[in-house]
Amino acid sequence: MSLRFPQRVHRLRSRLDELNVDALVITSRLNVRYLSGFTGSAGTLLIGRDFAVMLTDKRYTLRAQSEAPGYEIVVPDNPDDDLFKTQLEGRSLRKVGFESANVTVKTLEGWREKYNEMGVEWVPTGTTVEDLRMVKDAEEISSVRAACGIADAAFKHIQLFLQPEAVEIDLVMELEFYMRRQGARRPAFDSIVASGANSAIPHAEPSEKRLQPGDFVTLDFGAEVDGYCSDITRTVVIGSASDEQRRIYQTVLEAQLRAIEAIKPGVKGADVDAVARQVITDAGYGDYFTHGLGHSIGLSVHDGMGFSQKSEVVLEPGMVLTVEPGIYIEGFGGVRIEDDVLVTETGAEVLTHAPKHLLEFPV
């Protein structure tokens, strides 16, 4: 069994005193996977100072035993059995932390109603597990690297199809099929191909629009490998770029490169965002950079906070984040350039390596 799951549980247990709880109940599928390795759709963890229990059902008994051997696997004998109540009573738990970032008001109210007579106090614990997930271990980083490699290969592959009359949605399907053929479990998120005026929409929906000479084309996609995601964006031009297109593209590229240079342990996310934003503002496009500079990636493509004007995240070695400045001008088009970056002991390592000089595709 990999040592990473016991180590993660140990790190979580070290927070119990600070949170002032007897145990934590983990219901988020991603957090369950992070702490146990279990990949099924029905699993709840209950973790205390001297116990780690997984509550699931008979569909997943063997899978849970295989994927989460460090846990006591508890399944109901009858569908109506209340495993949660049995655990709360049997372990005399009175202060139980829950994932306030994931548990709905309806669920919490249900718990309070069902277990009120037991005197259980439900304590919100915010993003405790998500905060642990921000810093990746060597195995996690290896999986992210593999996902980045598939994304790089996909960008090289899709260039064969970037020509006038190609359809946005067809390019999306080609990208996603190719990534699966290269070993991705699935796309990390719904891929984006946005051309012409559509490229001015940061999260455009791919459409039946056909690429035309003079279009900016923004491609935003990623792969999932071993549960871990990559996220890359490249913007190209069909035909020859205009002077304005070149100016916008070079501004975004310079902003990204300067921001990556600013990444190192101890730096605040807001300060890295400010570096890129200043480059774009100085070039006269400040009003057209309409989102944060980047986010953490991992088990989810948006795995946590990262770079924004209000980010209080302090960078640590092992964090993996996107750096993705953009300029979006309604009716004209937009440019975004995005890479995945690992914070190292001394600075940053870029994990995505697809070319990012301005590519022009002949018509």
C-alpha positions, 0 to 999 in steps of 0.5 A: 500500500502506498504510504501517501494515504496514511501520511495524509490522514496523519496530517489531517489528524494533526488538525483535530485539536486546532479545529476542536473536534472529536472527528471529521466526516468527509463526504466530498468524493475528491477528498475521499479519494485524496485521503483513502484512494477510494474511487467509487461514488458512494463513500463517506469517511469518519476520521478520529484520533485513533480510527479511520472508517469508510462507510459505503454499501455492498456494491463497493465492498471489494473495491473499498477493501482493495483501494482503501486497505488502511480503513475499517470498511463498514457496509450495512446488513440491511438497506435501512441501517444507519451506519452513521448513527451507529458510528456516532453512538459507538464511538461517543462522538460529540463534536464532529467536524464537517466540510462546510465547503461541500455539505449542503444546508439541507444535508446539515439540517438533516443530520441535526434533526436525525442525531439531535437526541445524541447531543452531537455538535456539528462544527464547520471546518471550511476547506481543511482537506482542500488546503492540504491538497494544495501541496502535492507529493511526488506521486501527485506531481508525477501524475500531473506531469503525465497529464501535461505531457498528453496536453502538449501532444494534443496541441501538436496534433490539433495543429494538423486541423487548424485551417479555414472552414474547420468547425469549433466543435469538431476540433474539440472532439478531435482534441478529446479523442486524441487525449484519450488515445494517448492515455487520458482517463478523460478530458480534465474539463469541457474543452474550449475552441473559440474563434474570431469574436468567440475568442473574446469570451473567456469560457466560450461554448464551442459552436458550429462556427467555422474558422475564418482567415484572420481569426484568433483561435483560442484552445483551452483543454487538459487531460486527466491521468490517475485522477490528476488534471492538466490545463493548457491554453494556446491562441493562434491565428488563421492566416496572417496576424494583423499588427493589432493581433501581434501587439495583443499577443505579445502583451499577453505573452510578456505578462505570462513570462513575467508572472512565472519569473515572480513565482517562488516560495513565500510570495503571495498569490495576489503579488504574482497576479499584480505582476501580470496585470501591470504589464497588461495595464501598461500596454493599455489593455488593463480593462480587458483582463477580466479574470484572475491570473490562475488557480491551483490544479490537482484532483480537480482542474480548479483545485483551490485558490491561486493567483488573483487580485485578492488571493492570500495564498502564500506559495509553497514548494509542491503547489501546482498552479496555472498562469493564464493572463488574457486580453478579451476585446468584444467584437475583435477577439481575445488571447489567453496563454496558459501553462501549468507551473510547479512551485519549487524550492527556489522558483518555478518549473513550467510543466507544459511545454507546447510552443507559445510563440505566435503561430500563424496557419496559412490559408 
